[in-house]
Amino acid sequence: MAEHSDGLASGSDVTALREILGRFNDARCVFECAVRSLEQWQSLDEEDDARRSCDPEIVCLRHAQKLLADVYDDLDRATARVASNSGTNC
């Protein structure tokens, strides 16, 4: 990212970060939809819910879902800090 001579990010840097954050959020939403779809598909099975919720695939997907949400939140906070440090409120 280009920086001003005083070390602050420019408005275009903040805009670029927000665009990346938006694309990341779109991907995260698609992933969450896929997890819900898999869970619904599995619920059509006759097996009990307790076993199904411990399936390695579901456990892995839920863990990945949490990791993505955490990264999204970190990016969102960092973008807000950059925007506030640069005096840009995009």
DAPEQUI-V225676 format. One record per backbone hydrogen bond with DSSP energy under -1.0 kcal/mol. NH is the residue of the N-H (numbers start at 1). CO is the residue of the C=O. Records with the same first field share a line. If there is no record, write none. Layout:
# DAPEQUI-V225676
NH->CO, CO
This chain:
# DAPEQUI-V225676
4->8
7->4
14->10
15->11
16->12
17->13
18->14
19->15
20->16
21->17
22->18
23->19
24->20
25->21
26->22
27->23
28->24
29->25
30->26
31->27
32->28
33->29
34->30
35->31
36->32
37->33
38->34
39->35
40->36
41->37
42->38
43->39
44->41
45->42
52->48
53->49
54->51
55->52
59->55
60->56
61->57
62->58
63->59
64->60
65->61
66->62
67->63
68->64
69->65
70->66
71->67
72->68
73->69
74->70
75->71
76->72
77->73
78->74
79->75
80->76
81->77
82->78
83->79
84->80
85->81
86->82
88->83
